[in-house]
């Protein structure tokens, strides 16, 4: 058994990529706004390393507004077919412009155009309004590259806690918790199921 939560996460994610039928990189992101109201939604993990776990979004979305007022978040990966989950809790920081530019350039053209056309999380009077906005953006960038919008980029959750949960018969689950230490390193232990 490894004492490195990043190595353990890599191993579990690799197994999920082989066995989970849909979006093994899907994760729930929970945030809390400045007024203490929680919100959770599914997003896709788009990068991870020893600095943390990265996802991308419109920086004018509700999750971005929440992070601006309370820079803490929790992530949950649930791989039902493997009967495993990983919980991550920690501080949130913006990914660098270079990271955001590189990931944006890797997206499909339709996704790039959608990032410009969508006022994510804001009220929409009709689908036709969004489709007209998309058509305007599509015409604007016709024949050229689509740059990353200034209001779109990545966020990195820097873990202070990572819990690995495995289903066991009779609900006698196995839970292992890693806690980040000041100055680096981790301590780990087990939790009652």
N, C-alpha and C positions, 0 to 999 in steps of 0.2 A: 504494500500500500504506500502510495507517495505522500510526502508531507508538503507537496507543492500544489495548491489549489488550481493554479493555472494549468499545470500538466494534467491534473485529473479532469478539469473541464475540457481540455483539448481531446482527451481520450473519450469522454462521454459524448462530446459533440460529433466526433468521428464515427462513433457507433450509431448515433442518431442519423447522421447523413447516409448511412448504409441501410438503416432499418425503419426510419420514420417515413411514412408515405407522403406527407405534405409538409413543406417548409420546416425542416429541422432547425432552422435558425430563427423561427418565430419566438417572440418573447412578449410577455405582458410587461408594460412599463407603468408603474404606479407613481403618481406625483400628488402633491398637496399644494393648493393655492395659498396665497398670503392670508386668507381667511380661515384656513384649516380644513377646507373641503377637499376630500380625496377624489381622484379620478384615475381610471386605469384603462388602457387600450393596448391592442396588439400591434407590434411593429416588428421589423426584421433586424436582427443583429447583422451589421455590415462590416464589422472588424472587431478584433479583440487581441490584446497582447498584455504584457505586464503593466501597462499604463491603465488598462480598463476595457470596458465594453462600449462599442460605438454604434449609434444609430443616427439616421439622418431625417430631417423634417423641415417644414416651413418654420422659421423662427418667429412667426407671428401666430402660430397655432396655440391652442389651449395648453398643450404640454410645455411649449416654450414659455408661455406666460407664467405657468405654474413654477417652472424652474427659475425664472427671473425673480420671483418672490420668495422662493424656498428652494435652495439649491441642493436638495436631497431627493433621491429617488430609490425605488426598489424595482428589481427585474425578476421575472419568473419564467424559466424555461420548463415546459412540461412535455415530456416525451411519453405519451400514453402507451404506445406500442412497446416501449422498453420498460415501462413502469418505473420511471425515474423523473425527478425534477431537480432543478438547481435554483436556489434563491440567492440574489445578490442585493446588497444594500450599500449605499454610499453617496458621496458627494458627486455633483454633476458639474462638468466644465464644458465649454465649447471646444470642439475639435478645431484645429488650425485651418486657416483658409486654404493652405496647400492640400491638406487631407480632404477637405470638402470639395475643392476643385477636382482633385483626382477621382474621387468617387462619382461626382456628378458627371464627369466625362465618360465614365463607364456605363452609365444608364442608357436605356433605349431612348431614341429620339422622342417618342411619344411621352415617356416619363419626364424627359427634360422640358418639353413644351408644357406639360401639365403642371410642372412646378411654377411656371410663369403664369399660367391661366387661373390657377386655383387660389382663392382666399381661404385657405384651409381653416376649418373649424368655425368659419363665419356663416351666418344665415344666408341661405340661397333661395331666391323666390321661385326658381324653376330650373329644371335640367337644361332647358333651352338657353337660359342666360349663361350657364357654364359653357355650353357647346359654342355659343357665339364668341365668348371670351377666348376659348381654345382656337377657334378659326382665326381670330385677329392675331393671336400670338404666332400661329402657324404661318400666316402670311408675312408677318414681321421678320421671321427668321428663315424664310424660304431660301433654299440654295446655300445657306451658310451654317456655320457651327452655332450651337445654342450655348451661350455662356451661362454659368451658374448665377441665378438671381441673387442679389445682395441679401435678400431676406431668407435664404435657404442655406442650411449647413448641418454639420454634425454636432452631436453631443456625446461626451464620454462619461460613463458612470465609473467612478474610481472606487473600487470596493473597499469597505471596512469590514464587511462580513460576507462570507460565501458559505451557503449550506447545501450539502449534497444529500438527497433523500432517495431511498430505494424502497420500493414496495416489498413487503414480506408477508407470508401467509398469516392469517388471523389478525391482521393489522398490527403486527409486531415489527413495524418498519425500522429500517436502519437509517439513522440521521447523523451526519458528521458536519460539524461547524468549524470553519476557519475564521479567526479574528485577526485583522491586521494589527501589527504592533507599531508604536511610535518608533521612528528610526528604521523601519523595514522589518521584514520577516513576518511570520505568522505563528500563532499558536492554534492548536486544534484539539477538539475533543468530541465526544459523543453527546447526543441529546436523547432523552426518553422519547419513544414514539408517541 
